[in-house]
């Protein structure tokens, strides 16, 4: 069976077409894997979990601040005596500055979750700088003075974002436990999923501030109680990173 035409020019075009058919899909797949990787990026430091034998864990909340769930979450954390890390968007901080100030005043850590919460893949360096720096400024307006780490919206990053963070000596913080990725899960399922998968040094990602996240808010208190029964202590992301091996 003849796989390629005998004409030299036709053969070259056929080979080129085969390369396109094989390489481009594999490249697209590779880029997708890279963009979604929780434990790797091309530039700079990334942490999804800290390697430690100490039973410490960081509780983090993404998105918001939103009036539906911010103060209920703060009330639960205050009752339990837990300091958490809130990855907030600039757009929502601008809309609800009082909630940002309340989070900072309660002693929690504030992280940057971009301004618009749009996927930061195939974006320009100027766009990245705007998304990060506008949100940094709004975080500082809350009164928060600590280190500001960054968490990519939807965990997606590729070239421009990691390169910017690396040049500015900023760390990308991901996660290794995400119990409420299924928005239909009930509180008991969220508790069970969290307790089952937490390990020493884990970073737990929750979404508790929007109106649709009532089940997450209901699960936070029991999650804290169950993990404490298992011997865990809660720390902020900054405190957890201090335990990271060199």
C-alpha positions, 0 to 999 in steps of 0.5 A, a space after each residue: 500500500 502506498 501511503 504517500 504520493 509519488 510526486 515530491 511536492 505532493 509528498 511534502 504537503 502530505 507530510 506537512 498535513 500529517 504534522 499539523 494533524 498530530 502535533 497541534 492536537 497534542 500541543 493543545 492538550 499539553 497546554 491544557 494540562 500545563 494551564 490546569 496543573 496544580 503542582 507545576 508552572 513554568 516560572 516562579 514558586 508554586 505551592 499546592 501543599 507544604 511537605 511537613 509531618 506537622 498536623 497543620 492545615 490552611 483553610 482558604 476561601 475563594 471569590 467575593 467578598 459577597 454580602 450573602 456569606 462573608 459575615 456568616 463565615 467570619 462569625 463561624 471562624 470567630 467562634 472556632 478561633 480560626 484564622 483563614 486566608 481569603 482570596 478575593 477579587 478586586 471587582 468585588 472588593 471595590 463593590 463591598 469595601 466594608 466586607 474587605 475591611 471586616 475580613 482584615 479586622 478579624 485577623 484573617 489573611 487576604 490574598 489576590 484572586 485577580 480583579 475580574 476573575 477571568 481565566 488568565 491564559 493567553 493574556 498579555 503582560 499588561 493585562 496581568 499587571 492590571 489584574 494583579 496590581 489593581 487588586 493589590 491596591 484594594 487589598 491594602 485599602 482594607 488595612 491588611 499589611 501582610 504578604 499578598 500571595 496570588 491564586 489564579 482564577 479557576 487555577 489556570 495559568 500559563 505564560 504571562 501570569 507566572 512570569 509576572 509573579 516570578 519577576 515580582 517575587 510573588 508566590 502562586 498558591 494552589 490547593 490539594 483539597 477542594 471538597 465543594 467543586 461539586 456545587 450540588 454536594 450537601 454539607 455532610 458530603 463536603 465534611 466527609 470529602 474534606 476529612 478524608 483527603 486532608 494530609 499534614 500541610 494541606 491547603 483546603 479550598 472552599 467557596 463560601 461567600 456566594 448565595 448558592 454556597 449555603 451548604 459550604 457555610 454549613 460545613 465549615 464549623 463541623 470541618 473545623 471540629 472534625 479536623 481538630 478531633 484528628 489532631 490538626 491545627 489551623 494556620 494561614 497560608 503565610 504561616 503554612 509557607 513558613 514550614 515549607 522546606 527550602 
